[in-house]
Amino acid sequence: MGVTRSLLLAASQSAWLREHATRYRFVRRSVNRFMPGETLDEALVAARMLQEKGIGSVLTQLGENIKEASEAEKVAAHYAEVLARIHQAGLRAEISVKLTQLGLDLSLDLCFEHLKAIVARERRESTVWIDMESSSYVEATLGVYRRALAAFPNVGVCLQAYLFRTKNDLANLLPLRPAIRLVKGAYAEPPHVAFPKKRDVDANYFALAQELLRAKAAGQCTRAAFGTHDIPLIRCLASLVKKEGYTNSDFEVQMLYGIQRAEQERLAQEGHRSIVLVAYGTYWYPWFVRRLAERPANLWFMLRNVFAS
Ligand SMILES: Cc1cc2nc3c(=O)[nH]c(=O)nc-3n(C[C@H](O)[C@H](O)[C@H](O)COP(=O)(O)OP(=O)(O)OC[C@H]3O[C@@H](n4cnc5c(N)ncnc54)[C@H](O)[C@@H]3O)c2cc1C
């Protein structure tokens, strides 16, 4: 892992920096590149605009590691409202939740009950996605996911290609007909759990992606979504989809709001399932710094905003 990336990932966990950095206008301005605003209304407007371009969306309220049961309750109630607003507005949008925002640190059962209540409000044809957090949460997250999948078919989980364990996790989930969003992984992980070199992460992603596509064709998973902005990788997977004779709509790519916009539109125009994850909320600091870590060149973009102040 590069030094800049390591430093940024350490900074993403600093409460002091969160408290101080978020006060600066240039930091707030830089965040706007990755999120349409802090409110649900702004996220819904963005989802509507994406839909007009044939792009679906997944909404997520930023936040993680809540400390009080009452906070988890508020988050669950908020997502119930989000689903109601999406349905009322007739939007092609889904949601993605973080289990530590639903109380995973407090109690597995509490977290599961909140997740269950949320999924129960979703339409059967739409998926409620579960984000994957740092490696210490993978076992618990997959445990909650399995319980949710036993009760509802329309729940999906994110798997991270940088973890050594993911190949096994995928194999163990497939008999349950899961919905999977495959990503490379966004957290600082030690070398005994994750590939330290980017090229190994990329190679593992491609191998897992091929397995996912095969599983989708065999009806072993309900969704196979590729959460990446890696254009050469996306092109490679798209040509594989074509060669294997799948339809264009079998190929689903999910990206983050504000990143590779032209590619998001191109995929939609080609008839692929193009989806954008739209984040909103006031607790954006750790999430934003992870975005900087993914592409340290984003730091220059942020510094340019200092002079634009
Ligand atoms: C829809 C979605 C959901 C996600 N959910 C999770 C999750 O639940 N858990 C988790 O650990 N991670 C999650 N991630 C983040 C993911 O793990 C990666 O950190 C992130 O996607 C960057 O990796 P990449 O696949 O785009 O490939 P990379 O090889 O890192 O990047 C490929 C290219 O994409 C562009 N790019 C990538 N990131 C950025 C950026 N921040 N700013 C500007 N350009 C960029 C650059 O041009 C770069 O060269 C999610 C990502 C997406 C798209």
The ligand as a Gaussian input file, in Angstrom:
#p B3LYP/6-31G(d) Opt

LIG

0 1
 C      -20.893000       1.257000      -5.767000
 C      -19.720000       1.071000      -4.860000
 C      -19.906000       0.565000      -3.582000
 C      -18.813000       0.390000      -2.749000
 N      -19.006000      -0.188000      -1.528000
 C      -17.932000      -0.515000      -0.769000
 C      -18.084000      -1.241000       0.440000
 O      -19.206000      -1.569000       0.861000
 N      -16.968000      -1.566000       1.131000
 C      -15.692000      -1.233000       0.705000
 O      -14.707000      -1.581000       1.348000
 N      -15.539000      -0.502000      -0.424000
 C      -16.606000      -0.148000      -1.163000
 N      -16.429000       0.567000      -2.322000
 C      -15.102000       1.176000      -2.616000
 C      -14.173000       0.194000      -3.309000
 O      -13.763000      -0.815000      -2.419000
 C      -12.911000       0.894000      -3.871000
 O      -12.210000       1.473000      -2.812000
 C      -13.196000       1.967000      -4.902000
 O      -14.230000       1.589000      -5.749000
 C      -11.911000       2.245000      -5.756000
 O      -11.542000       1.090000      -6.443000
 P      -11.827000       0.847000      -8.006000
 O      -12.463000      -0.501000      -8.144000
 O      -12.602000       1.961000      -8.562000
 O      -10.427000       0.653000      -8.674000
 P       -9.086000       1.490000      -8.639000
 O       -8.088000       0.615000      -9.328000
 O       -8.790000       1.957000      -7.269000
 O       -9.407000       2.754000      -9.520000
 C       -9.572000       2.652000     -10.920000
 C       -9.711000       4.047000     -11.473000
 O      -10.954000       4.597000     -11.043000
 C      -10.815000       5.972000     -10.738000
 N      -11.080000       6.155000      -9.294000
 C      -11.167000       5.217000      -8.336000
 N      -11.460000       5.764000      -7.151000
 C      -11.534000       7.102000      -7.362000
 C      -11.802000       8.211000      -6.527000
 N      -12.057000       8.076000      -5.212000
 N      -11.797000       9.441000      -7.087000
 C      -11.551000       9.619000      -8.406000
 N      -11.299000       8.590000      -9.256000
 C      -11.295000       7.360000      -8.742000
 C       -9.391000       6.355000     -11.081000
 O       -9.375000       6.800000     -12.398000
 C       -8.648000       5.031000     -10.968000
 O       -7.489000       4.998000     -11.750000
 C      -17.508000       0.755000      -3.181000
 C      -17.323000       1.247000      -4.462000
 C      -18.397000       1.403000      -5.303000
 C      -18.160000       1.913000      -6.680000

